[in-house]
Amino acid sequence: MRTVPLSAVRNLGILAHVDAGKTTLTERILYVTGTTYKRGEVHDGTTVTDFDSQERDRGITIFAAAVSCTWDGHLVNLIDTPGHVDFSDEVERSLRVLDGAIAVFDGVAGVEPQSESVWRQADRHGVPRIAFVNKLDRAGADLDAAVESIRERLHPRPLVVQLPIGVEDGFVGVVDLLRMRSLVWADGAGKAEDGPVPESLVDEANRRRRLLEETVAELHPAALEEFCESSAVSTDTLVSALRELTRTGDGVVVLCGSAYRNRGVEPLLEAVVAYLPSPSDVPPVRGEYEGTAQERPADPSAPFAALVFKVTSTATGRLTYLRVYSGTIRTSEAVMDVGAGRVERVGRILRVQADRHTRVDSAVAGDIVAVVGLKTARAGATLCTPSEPLLLEPPVVADPVVSVA
Ligand code: GDP
């Protein structure tokens, strides 16, 4: 059974143009959450070289369809979304099963063609997103220019919550504009040093905080009311307004960093937990059976319904990855593949971590797990309790595949 409440689950995808840093960011998230590399003595202050030596051991992480990690009492399921447009159908299926996403942008290139196409796909699935402008350590990186390209090409209002400290090779940290504190990462990453805003950045940080308050006030009634009364918006109000704006898609919270140097990853995870929804925050899943529309709540005691989003063949056997939307699935129970009209028996149920699969007896609404023993269910199939059949809404039809120069 899952040990955290449904409200502490985040089913998360990372969306990016090829090369923006999705793989590196995934690895750093698994590292920061302690999911990988428990061998030997790894202390805070681990060097970049340590990361490189792990790369070889990580094939399974990078190619797994989904991987679970825990962060600050939350269960984060990272669902792989292929970065290449040729895998558009797979992207659609992944988008269908996640509740929120991090859109990664290259800090030099800003919005690129694939970031745009995957953004539109996410729009159609109504997936709330936060943005991470990566590679701020690279020559030519420019957060403001990347933010401008998000505004111009993707159209949500960017809500920038950090100010970078240092540029290019000298990029060392960020000012958190919500807490008005600095976070600086010593060379070799590890935990950030938390301190006051550097003297030289106080004016700029105040200006940007003001801009954030004004933008949020324009978009959010409670923030506007506060702004009109006191010509400022409190941090608490900002945080709850940012959460709502993320969920409606009217604004996108923008953070920045360097995944490669492990700068900015922890604040990004904090933002995932703060702004992106849990399965209990999203509307009940819809489906139909023999012409009758149905809804299923994210409730472990409701009839079981799940969507298969990927099937892989591994040494462990045929792994069927599924997102449970309602009810509970248990080892050795019969489930119905509704589209195919077949009943199959569940073998083992696995929670997939970076380097191992943990066997669990059951999975409940909101979970992402892999099941061994299903012989025929294909990606896109609905599985449910045989006595309560339901066909979940199929993934939205993909845009035609576009070629990218
Ligand atoms: P993906 O295709 O989006 O999965 O991108 P990768 O994670 O494979 O990264 C593509 C290249 O960019 C690799 O050579 C990475 O080492 C590099 N890279 C990723 N993040 C950063 C970063 O923050 N700074 C710099 N300078 N390079 C990065």
Residues whose N, C-alpha, C, O or C-beta is under 5 A from the ligand:
A	BS01	GDP	A16 H17 V18 D19 A20 G21 K22 T23 T24 L25 N134 K135 D137 R138 G257 S258 A259 Y260 R261
